[in-house]
């Protein structure tokens, strides 16, 4: 770890054959399950309940004999053995880093890293940066928040390993961030799609459009948007740079990242074994079919996870990428969360699909919200009958914009939309994770 394999690839594994990847995964899984069984009381007990021992793993398919693990299971492990939980598989003396969830739906949950885990994490971010063209001549400005958020330090350490000059800017002091970009010749940035759009709008108002800066690479993550075509196009137009989608979670850092081809995030299949399962039957679905991503660490020490139910709906493509990488990809990124799907008169709709239509509609000049309230809810059954879109519209053609957006939603998504215009700049801007679905019942 720590130096590129070639001029094009950070690590040799990126070009392994599918057969070699599978052989590596099986060998690593055998070692990893033995380690987890020995060191994690949480998993040892769950596997005993289904009569499984690590020696029973003879093929990758055998992993499906093990139970799925969701966030609620992890939270329960913390409650039964506070504060670190029974899933911790390394002694506390070997834990070098702890990051926490936001705590918005439960108490903040800790996830731990040993030094080897941190080195691995850093190298995976370096692999991502290198695949997008970042080199030691670049100046990288990290625009993710560092306050209780896991991604910022991953980007900072990874780009540093590539050799880039790193400016850990964070997600505050917007005008100072813009001035820094211009003064120090920043060439690559990373942050949430919301903050990238907010920075660009602010820079326009300052008379310093970011498309005139030296930035040529914008990596986004932390929320949907990077894989939404219209949002990506808007970011690229405002920044005058290429926009890459990155995907990760607190528990798995990172999960996938786009290379220079922008053809879907590559899975680090030497770090995590990925399954894509039917959300109802939990059976595997073929490549090209949407399903929920389930991940298993292949070498994590501190808090290894086995068959972790991410809740994220994705589509996998295991064919080689035009860049030459053979690691499977997730075209379209995260389509949505299984529990965030909106059902409107029998039509299943992810918020990301709505975002794509809104961002492409001429005359929508800023932020928007999907509002679920009594106006679009059947009072008897509680079912949604339509969606309400609160949008910042061009004040000189409000009626035209509302009619155009409602028609586009009906034509493309086959649902009815009530469009509520609001003045430009009136909706809250987010520097971290935007919340664009509001329940106001």
ABEGO torsion letter per residue (X at the ends): XGBBABAABABAAAABBAAAAAAAAAAAAAAAAAAAAAABAAAAAAAAAAGBBAAABABAAAAAABBBBBAAAAAAAAAABOAAEAABABBAAABABBBBBAGAABBBBBBBBBAAAAAAAAAAAAAAAAAAGBBAABBBBBABBABGBAAAAAAAAAAAAAGBBBBBAEABGAAAAAAAAAAAGBABBBBBAAAAAAAAAAAAAAGBBAAABABABBBBBGBBGAABAAAAAAAAAAAGBBBBBBBBBAABOBABBBBAAGAEBBBBAAABBBBBBBAAAGBBBBBGBBBBBBBBBAABAABBBBGBBAGBBBBBBABBBAAGBABBBBBGEBAEBAAABBBBGGBBBBAAAAAAAAAABBGBABBBBBBBBAAABBAAAGBBABBBBBBBBBAAAAAAAAAAAAAAAAAAAGBBBBBBBBBBGABBBBABBBBABBBAX
